[in-house]
Amino acid sequence: MTKARPIISWLALPLLFGVTAGPLMADELKLAVVAPKTGPFAVLGDQVRQGAALAAGKLSISLVEIDENCNEGSGQAIAESITAAEAKAAIGFLCSESLTGALPDLAKADIPAFTLSVRWKGLMEDALKAGWPLFRLAPNGDQEAAKLSEIILRDWAGEPVALLEDGTIRGRELTEAIRISLEERGLKPAFIDTFRPGQEQQLALVRRLKTAGVTHAFVGGDRNDVAIIARDAKQEKMALTLLGGEAMRAADDPVPLEDGVLAVGLIEKPSEPAATLLATELQAAKLEPEGYLMPAHAAVTILADAWGISSAVGTPVTDALIGTTFETALGPLTFGEDHELSENPYRLLQWQGDAFMPVAEPTQ
């Protein structure tokens, strides 16, 4: 069972444990930031480094940057660089190829690793069996479908619902996972169809939906296909609520998205109570809170708090990470015994004007 602990902030630790934050952090905590520096993923690596540096600067944490080339067999060299730098933990790890090779050696050195990206469930299952100190600050492979199913069951109960997919492997698998989840809970979709993606118009599909009496549809496809369906439904004067997956986070062209289109995605902007202050810091640094910047910031603050708890009460850092609720730029976050986030990180979003905005969801 997950241990119940209060929300912890690093600034509160001196009051709780009688330690001095500045010298402890400066003298004892060094973190490795593992992220691509070159190649097609370098822009994502920059986001990781920027977010980590923004958090570390305020906490007097030292960072060592380690390149991640995402090649098979590269993990052991990364682990050797981390241990040689005497880092106490590592964040980043955007590629599974790096993790699989690095984790055995990191386990021997008792160095926790935070992945901000890798969603493959099998890797975490292997890590838990082997005792590897892997923590996932990202969704796992099942949570997108779980969140979409939750929203449909909660908000569309009693509505004629359609499930549409674009014929790609990803679109088909995501839509099928949702269908199974809905039918297991007694909701049978009124309409299921596969559409041809990348078309200039989807009037035939929209008219089929209209004939079937559909008012709400999940679309397992890319953003532009959803935008075209929304545009054509508007042209047909059809009231159609559309919901997409994480693929909706893409460029808003060539067809602009209609206001009101829904999606699930991760929150990228700072969360209260630190949102105003952090937004000012980002503006001063000329940084945008996008991609992996906020998760990297959150990872550093979590490890700072966990290291403070570990140092103060003499528990291993991995023990301090499990069951503690940490206040971060992404809001309060907790890791369960399975080293996964205790709460599904996906949120319901709605397109308004030029951005996806979080939709207030009912509390349980």
C-alpha positions in Angstrom: 0.0 0.0 0.0 1.3 3.5 -0.8 2.5 5.3 2.3 0.5 8.4 3.1 2.7 11.4 3.6 2.1 15.2 3.6 3.0 17.5 0.7 6.6 18.4 1.1 8.4 21.6 -0.1 12.2 21.9 0.1 11.8 25.3 1.7 9.9 23.6 4.6 12.5 21.0 5.3 14.7 23.2 7.6 11.7 23.7 9.8 10.8 20.0 9.8 14.2 18.5 10.3 16.5 21.3 11.5 18.8 21.3 8.5 20.2 24.2 6.5 19.1 24.0 2.9 21.8 26.0 1.2 25.0 24.2 2.3 23.4 20.8 2.2 22.2 21.1 -1.3 25.4 22.8 -2.6 27.8 20.3 -1.0 25.9 17.1 -1.4 23.5 17.1 -4.3 24.7 16.7 -7.9 22.3 15.6 -10.6 23.0 14.3 -14.1 20.9 15.6 -16.9 20.8 13.0 -19.7 19.4 14.3 -22.9 20.3 14.6 -26.6 22.7 17.4 -27.6 22.9 16.7 -31.3 20.6 15.2 -34.0 16.9 15.4 -34.5 16.1 15.3 -30.7 18.5 18.1 -29.7 15.6 20.6 -29.4 14.0 18.3 -26.9 17.3 17.9 -25.1 17.5 21.7 -24.9 14.1 21.8 -23.2 15.3 19.3 -20.6 18.5 21.2 -19.9 16.7 24.5 -19.6 14.1 23.3 -17.2 16.7 21.5 -15.0 18.9 24.6 -14.9 16.0 26.9 -14.0 15.2 24.8 -11.0 18.7 23.9 -10.0 19.8 27.6 -10.0 17.3 28.4 -7.2 18.2 25.3 -5.1 22.0 25.5 -5.5 22.1 22.1 -7.1 25.0 21.3 -9.4 24.2 19.7 -12.8 26.3 17.6 -15.1 25.1 17.4 -18.7 25.5 14.0 -20.4 24.7 13.5 -24.1 22.1 10.9 -25.1 22.4 9.7 -28.7 19.6 7.2 -28.4 21.7 4.5 -30.1 21.4 0.8 -29.1 24.1 -0.1 -26.6 24.8 3.5 -25.5 23.3 3.1 -22.0 26.3 1.6 -20.3 28.6 4.5 -21.3 26.0 6.9 -20.0 25.8 5.1 -16.7 29.6 5.2 -16.5 29.6 8.9 -17.1 26.9 9.4 -14.4 28.8 7.4 -11.8 32.2 9.0 -12.7 30.6 12.5 -12.2 29.5 11.3 -8.7 25.9 12.3 -9.5 23.3 11.3 -6.9 20.5 10.9 -9.4 19.8 11.3 -13.1 16.9 12.9 -15.0 16.0 13.0 -18.7 16.4 9.7 -20.5 14.2 10.5 -23.5 15.1 7.2 -25.2 14.4 3.6 -24.1 17.7 2.5 -25.7 19.6 4.6 -23.1 17.7 3.3 -20.2 17.9 -0.4 -20.9 21.7 -0.3 -20.9 22.1 2.2 -18.1 19.8 0.9 -15.4 21.7 -2.2 -14.3 24.8 -0.1 -13.6 22.8 2.7 -12.0 21.2 0.1 -9.7 24.6 -1.1 -8.5 25.5 2.5 -7.6 22.0 3.1 -6.1 21.4 6.1 -8.4 17.7 6.8 -9.2 16.9 7.5 -12.8 13.9 9.7 -13.9 12.6 9.2 -17.4 10.6 12.2 -18.7 9.6 10.4 -21.9 9.8 6.6 -22.2 6.2 5.2 -21.9 6.8 1.5 -22.6 5.2 -0.4 -19.8 7.4 -3.4 -20.2 10.5 -1.5 -19.3 9.0 -0.5 -15.9 7.9 -4.0 -15.3 11.4 -5.3 -16.0 12.9 -2.6 -13.8 10.7 -3.5 -10.8 11.5 -7.2 -11.2 15.2 -6.5 -11.3 15.2 -3.9 -8.6 16.3 -1.0 -10.9 15.7 2.5 -9.5 13.6 3.8 -12.4 10.9 6.4 -11.9 8.6 7.6 -14.6 7.7 11.3 -14.7 5.5 10.7 -17.8 2.4 8.7 -18.7 2.8 5.0 -19.3 1.5 3.3 -22.5 -2.0 2.7 -21.2 -2.9 6.0 -19.6 -3.9 7.9 -22.8 -6.6 5.4 -23.6 -7.6 5.2 -19.9 -8.1 9.0 -19.7 -10.0 9.1 -23.0 -12.3 6.3 -21.8 -12.8 8.0 -18.5 -13.9 11.2 -20.2 -16.3 9.5 -22.6 -17.9 7.4 -19.8 -18.2 10.4 -17.4 -19.2 13.2 -19.8 -20.9 11.5 -22.7 -23.0 8.9 -20.9 -26.3 8.6 -22.8 -25.0 10.3 -25.9 -24.7 8.6 -29.3 -21.0 8.2 -29.5 -18.8 7.4 -32.5 -15.3 6.0 -32.5 -13.3 6.9 -35.6 -9.8 5.9 -36.5 -7.5 6.7 -39.4 -6.3 3.2 -40.2 -2.8 3.7 -38.9 -1.4 1.3 -36.3 -1.4 4.0 -33.6 -4.9 5.2 -34.4 -6.3 1.7 -34.6 -4.7 0.5 -31.4 -5.8 3.6 -29.4 -9.4 3.4 -30.7 -9.6 -0.3 -30.0 -8.4 0.1 -26.5 -11.1 2.7 -25.9 -13.8 0.6 -27.5 -12.9 -2.4 -25.2 -12.9 -0.2 -22.1 -16.2 1.4 -23.0 -18.0 -1.9 -23.8 -16.6 -3.5 -20.6 -18.4 -0.7 -18.7 -21.7 -1.0 -20.6 -21.3 1.7 -23.2 -21.6 0.4 -26.8 -20.6 3.0 -29.4 -23.4 3.9 -31.8 -21.0 4.2 -34.8 -17.5 2.8 -35.5 -15.7 3.7 -38.7 -12.3 3.9 -40.3 -11.7 7.0 -42.4 -9.0 7.8 -45.0 -6.5 10.3 -43.5 -4.9 13.2 -45.3 -7.9 14.2 -47.4 -8.9 17.7 -48.3 -12.4 17.1 -47.0 -14.4 14.6 -45.0 -17.9 15.5 -46.0 -18.9 11.8 -46.7 -17.8 10.8 -43.2 -19.6 13.7 -41.6 -22.8 12.9 -43.4 -22.6 9.3 -42.3 -22.3 10.5 -38.7 -25.2 12.8 -39.2 -27.4 10.1 -40.6 -26.5 7.8 -37.7 -27.5 10.5 -35.3 -24.1 10.9 -33.7 -23.4 14.0 -31.6 -20.1 13.0 -30.0 -17.0 11.4 -31.6 -13.6 10.3 -30.6 -11.1 10.6 -33.5 -8.0 8.4 -33.5 -6.1 10.5 -36.0 -3.9 13.5 -36.4 -4.8 17.1 -35.7 -5.4 18.1 -39.3 -7.9 15.3 -39.9 -9.8 16.3 -36.8 -9.7 20.0 -38.0 -11.1 19.0 -41.3 -13.9 16.9 -39.7 -14.8 19.8 -37.4 -14.8 22.3 -40.3 -17.0 20.0 -42.5 -19.4 19.3 -39.6 -19.8 23.1 -39.1 -20.5 23.5 -42.9 -23.2 20.8 -42.6 -24.7 22.7 -39.6 -24.1 19.6 -37.5 -23.5 19.9 -33.8 -20.6 17.5 -33.3 -18.4 17.4 -30.2 -15.0 16.0 -31.2 -12.3 14.5 -28.9 -8.8 13.6 -29.9 -5.7 12.1 -28.3 -2.3 13.5 -27.6 -1.6 13.7 -31.3 -3.7 16.9 -31.3 -0.7 18.7 -29.9 0.7 19.7 -33.3 0.9 22.7 -35.7 -2.5 24.4 -36.3 -2.3 24.3 -40.1 -3.1 24.1 -42.9 -6.7 23.9 -41.5 -7.2 25.8 -38.3 -8.9 23.9 -35.5 -12.4 25.0 -34.5 -13.0 26.4 -31.0 -14.4 23.8 -28.7 -12.5 20.7 -30.0 -11.4 18.6 -27.1 -8.2 16.6 -26.6 -6.3 14.9 -23.8 -2.7 16.0 -23.2 -0.1 16.9 -20.6 0.0 20.2 -18.9 3.0 22.1 -20.1 2.5 25.5 -18.3 3.4 26.1 -14.7 0.7 25.2 -12.1 -0.3 27.1 -9.0 0.8 28.1 -6.5 4.2 28.8 -8.1 2.8 29.7 -11.5 3.0 33.5 -11.4 6.6 33.5 -10.0 7.7 30.9 -12.4 6.1 32.6 -15.4 8.1 35.7 -14.5 11.3 33.7 -14.4 10.6 32.1 -17.7 9.9 35.4 -19.3 13.1 36.8 -17.9 15.0 33.9 -19.3 13.2 34.1 -22.6 12.0 30.5 -22.3 8.7 29.0 -23.3 7.1 26.4 -21.0 6.7 23.7 -23.6 7.7 20.1 -24.2 10.1 18.7 -21.5 11.0 22.0 -19.8 8.4 21.8 -17.0 8.8 18.1 -16.4 12.6 18.6 -16.1 12.0 21.5 -13.7 9.7 19.2 -11.7 12.1 16.3 -11.6 14.9 18.5 -10.1 12.6 19.9 -7.4 11.3 16.4 -6.5 14.9 15.1 -6.2 15.9 18.1 -4.1 13.0 17.4 -1.7 13.7 13.7 -1.6 17.4 14.2 -1.0 16.6 16.6 1.8 14.3 14.0 3.4 16.8 11.2 2.9 19.7 13.3 4.4 17.6 14.4 7.4 16.1 11.1 8.4 18.6 8.6 7.1 16.4 6.8 4.5 17.4 5.9 1.0 16.4 8.5 -1.6 14.3 5.8 -3.4 12.3 5.3 -0.2 11.8 9.0 0.1 10.5 9.2 -3.4 7.7 6.6 -2.9 4.5 7.8 -1.3 5.6 11.4 -0.7 3.6 14.1 -2.4 5.9 16.7 -3.8 4.8 20.2 -4.7 6.2 21.0 -8.2 5.7 23.3 -11.2 3.3 20.8 -12.6 1.3 20.7 -9.4 1.5 18.0 -6.6 3.0 14.7 -7.8 3.3 11.4 -6.0 5.0 8.1 -7.0 3.4 4.8 -6.0 5.1 1.6 -5.1 5.2 0.8 -8.8 7.4 3.9 -9.4 4.7 5.4 -11.6 2.8 8.6 -11.0 -0.1 7.8 -8.7 -2.4 10.0 -10.7 -2.9 9.8 -14.5 -1.0 12.9 -15.8 -3.3 13.4 -18.8 -5.8 16.2 -18.6 -8.8 17.2 -20.6 -8.1 20.2 -22.8 -10.2 22.4 -25.1 -9.1 24.5 -28.0 -9.9 28.2 -27.5 -8.6 30.8 -29.9 -5.0 29.8 -30.4 -4.2 27.3 -27.6 -5.5 24.2 -25.7 -6.8 25.3 -22.3 -7.3 22.9 -19.4 -11.0 22.0 -18.7 -12.1 22.0 -15.1 -12.9 18.4 -14.2 -15.3 17.2 -11.5 -13.6 16.2 -8.3 -14.3 12.7 -7.0 
